[in-house]
Amino acid sequence: MTGTQSYYWYNLTSQSVVRADERPSEDVIGPFGSPEEAEESPAMLLEHARAWLESEESEPFRALVEEEDGTDLA
């Protein structure tokens, strides 16, 4: 990603927004077009993960976990 636009990344380790034209490290998510989008990204990821867990698409994976450790994820 090169050019005149700056990109923003959310660093999961430091829990902070990083500005860089290219991915600065492996512990970041992004890129995002604004610092606000990057700052909100952990909450959005959790929201999407919860929605996926409640969807039918996750059923085979929930069943695998339940088989392995006896945990009921439903």
Secondary structure, DSSP 8 states (H G I E B T S, - for coil): --SS--EEEEETTTTEEEEESS---TTEEEEESSHHHHHHHHHHHHHHHHHHHHSGGGHHHHHHHHHHH-----
